[in-house]
């Protein structure tokens, strides 16, 4: 199947206002013994993020990591390994982060950045809090001396932090002022979770709780649309099936086992849910009256017909039914899981 690849275009330009900044509040660090540690990690006692160096990164992630021009080859590999880990557990979350990486411009600057006050459980009286990075519109500025004082893994963690912050959902804090804020404390907690041992032991419920923060309030005002035809495949490189979790499989298999007792064969027909997504830059006002920006993910269901015009003109995703009888019903869960994984792999290869 061929997807029409069209470079993204800017339909509307930003309106610039004097003195307006969009600052990644958590792009902060702790300076200790001439070394910079990302605040997200320092808050949970991690000097370095946990990244499995044995992971073979997805090739497309390695290529997308080139959008961060200040990574060394080793840092690009570390980033790709971590993003591959995240994609294995939360594919849409990882894919949107990767898209955000390419939609921002990354700069190393020699002028210090203003320190933004952080809400943190740490007693900072005897610590030096520093601002490593901030974000103005689509530009991420990183203070070069601090970048050079970070370990390769902390640099990767900083970039991941900026990506998570940029897609996080603002919440309304003042209806009178029509004001929103991004919860920087929650952003740092998500980054710390992604880069700690907790990530590897997370349940499906925890994964959903930590990653479902990309849909934004309808009140946000879109500044311009990114035409993501070229990126459709990465946003939709997975498929949601009605039976996809251990809980779903246990429920379905319980019913199948009950029916097999009164029938020679049970034929289980699988259902398919497919959606497509767009990515927007959106603006929102803070309580101080500043205009800030976020990336907003908009998702729309394609319904039962996966061959919707303009996306998969020649795509035929077949989900063959599975037959169960007394000879294989005890392996029901494993067979459903295998079917789900095969369908997922097939869909990603379209």
N, C-alpha and C positions, 0 to 999 in steps of 0.2 A: 504494500500500500504506500502510496506517495502522499505526503502532506505538503501542502503549499507553504513554502517558507518565505515569509515576508519580514523584513527588518522592521523593528518597531518604529513608529513615527510619533511625533509629539503633535497632538491636535490643538492643544492650547498651551500657551506659555505661562509661566509663573508671573504673578504680579508681585514685584519686590517692594518691600517696605523698609524704610530706614530703621535700623536698630533691631530688626526682627531676627531671632535666631531659633533654629531647631536643634536642640542640644540633646545628645544621647546621655541622659543624666547619669547612667551607670557606667559610662566610659571612664571610670575613675580607677585609681590604683593607690597602693600603699608603697611609699618609698622607705626601704629598710636596707641598711648596709649596702647602699649604692645599687640596689636591685629594686625593680618595679614589679609588684605583684598585682594582678587584677583584683579589684575589690570583691567581685562576685565570688572568687575562690577563697580569698583571704578570710571572708566572713565565715566560711565553713571549715577553716583550718587546712586548706589545700594549697601548698606552695606551687604545685603543678597540676594541671588537669590530667585525668586518667583517660588515656587513649590507647587502644590495643594496637601495638605496632605490628602484629601478625596479620592484621586485616588486609586483604587485597582490595584496594579501592576500585570503585566503578570507574571505567575509563572516561565516561562523560563528566564525572565529577572532577577528575584530574584536569580535564580540559576547561571546565567552568572555573576552576580555581585560578586560572590565569587572569581572570578579571581583577584579581587583587595583585597589582603590579609590584608590590613591595615584598611579597613573599619570596624567600629563597626556594630553591628546588626542594630542600628538605622540609621547609614549612608548608609548601604546597602539598607534599605527600602526607604530612601529619593532618592537615586540614581535610584532605580527601578521605583519609582513613576514618576520621571522626564522622564526617558527613555520611559516609557509607554505612557506618554503624547506626547512625540515626535513621537513615533511610530504611534499613532492615526492619526497624521497629515502628517507625512513623513516616511512611513514604511521602505523604502530601506535605507534612511539616518540613521535612528535609528539602523537598523540591522547591517549595516557596522560598526557603532561606537561600537556596542556590540562585533562584531568579533575582532575589533582592541583591545578591552580591554583584550581579552584572548590571543592575539598574542604578547603582551609585558610582560616583567617581571618588577615588581614594587618593589622598594627598598626604605626604610627609611635609610638615611645616616647621620652620625654625623659630616662630614666635610663640611664646607660651600661651596656653588657652586659659580662659577664665575658669576658676574653680567653682563648680556648682555644688551647693549644699546637698548633702546626702543624708537620708534617713537610714541609719544603720544601727544594729545592736552593739556594735563595737564602741569602746571608749577611745575616741580619737585624740584625747588630750595630749598623749605622749607619742602620737603617730603623725606622720606627715602625709596628709591626703593630697593627691595630685590628680589633675585632669589630664588623662592620656589622650582622649579623643572627644570631639563633638561633631554634630551634624548640622549643616545649614543647607536647607532644601535637599538637593540630591548629592551634595558634596560632603564627604566624611574627611575631616582634618585630624591628623594624628601628629602630636608633638614629637619631632624626630629624636631629641635626646632621650625621652622616656621610652620610645619604641626601641632604641638601641640598648636600653638598660633592661629590656625584658628578655626572658628566655624564649626560644622558638615556640614552645608549647603555650606560654602565656600570650605571645603575639597571636597565635591561632585562636586562643580563648577570647581575646579582645575583639577580633573580627566577628566571631560567632555572637558575642554579646551585641555588637552593633546591628547585626542582622536580626536577632531576636527582638531587639528594641524597635527596629524600624517597621516590623510587621505587627507589633502588639496592639491590641485593641484599646483605644482611649475610652475612658468612662466619664460620664457627665457628673460634674461636681457642683454645678450651679445652673439651675434652670433659668434663673433671672438673668444671669450673664451669658447664658448659652455656652458655658465653659466646660472643657474636657481636660483631663490629664491622663498621662500614661503612668501606670503604677510601676515606678522604677524598682521598688523593692521586690515586687513579683517578678519582674524581668530578671533581676539578679538571681532570684531563687530558681528560676527555670534554667538559667545558664549553669548555675552550680549543680543542679540536678543532672543536666546533660553531661557534665564533665566530671561527675563523681561516681562512686561505686553504686549509688542508688539507681542510676540509669540501667545498669545491667540486671538488676533484680526487680525492676518495675513490673507491676501487673498491667494487664490491658486497661483496667480502669484508671490507673495512675497515668499511663501514657495519654489517654484521652483527656484527663483533667489538665495535664501539663501542656498539651499541644493545641487544644481547641480554643485559641485566643486570636484567631486571624480574621474573623468576620467582624466588621466594624459597624457602629450604629449608623442607621440610615441618614441621620442628620448631618453627617460629614459632607463637606462640599468638595466635589471632585475638581481638581485643578487641570489635569489633562489625562487623557487615556493613553496607556501603552498598548499598541496593537500587538498582541502576543501570539499571532498565528505561528510565528517561528518557534514559540515555546509551548505550544499546545501539548506536544508529546510529553514534556517533562511534568506539566501540571496534571496530565491525565495518564501518567505512566503507571497506573494501578487501577484496579476495578473493585468496587464495593459489591460483594455478593451477599445475598440475604443470609447465608450460613457461612460465617467467616471466623467466628470465635469459638473457643472451647465450650463456652456456655451454650451457644447456638447449636453446636454439634451434639452436645449431650442431650439437649431437649429434643432435637429431631430424631436422633438415634433411639432414644427411649420410645418414641412413638412408632418408629419403624420396627423395632424388636417386638413390640406388642402386636403389631399387625402381622408380622411374619408367622406368629403362632397360629393364625387362622387363615393363612393364605400361602400358596406355594412360592409366590414371588411378589415383591413390592418394587415398583419402579418409581424412583425419586427424580423428579424433574427440577432442575435448578433454575433459579431466577437471577436476573442480572439487573443491577442498578448502575447506570453510568452518568457521570456529570462532566461538565466542562467549566473552566474557570477563566476569569479575567483578573488582571491586576491593575489597580488604579493608584495614582497618588491622590491623597485626600488631605484637606486642610482642616484644622480645628483650632479653636481659640482657648487659651489658658485663662485661669482666673485673673491673671495680671494683664490680660488683653493682648498677649502675644499670639501671633499666628504660627502654628507649628504644622508639620507634615508627617504623614504616615503612609505606608502602603496598605491598601485595602484589597482583600481577596473577595471577589464576588463569584459565587458558585450557582449554577443553574442546572437543573436536571434535564437530561435528554429523554427521559421517559423510557419506554420499552424499546423504542426503535433506535438502536445504536448507530444506524446508518443515516443519521441526520445530515442534511446537505451542508457542505462546506467544511466538514471535519473528517469524516471517514467515508469517502465516496465509494471505495471498493472494499471496505472492511466488513468481513463476515466473521463475527466472533461466535463460534459454536460452543455450546455447553451441553454436551451429550448427557442424557439421563443415565443414572446409575441404577442397576438392578440389584436387589438384595433378596437372599433366600437363606435357608438354614446353614448353608455352607460358608457364608461370608458375613452374616449379620453381626457377629462378634467383633469384626474389624471395621464396623460402620464408621466410627469416628476417624480412624486412620485413613479410610478411603475417601471420606468427605474432605479431610484436610489435604490429601494428595490432589484431589480434583481441584480444590481451590488454588493450590500452588501452581498447578499446571495451567489453569485458566489465567492466573495472574501473569505467569511467564509469557504465555501466548499473547496476551494483551500488550505487554511491554514491548514485544517484538514487532507489533504492527507498524 
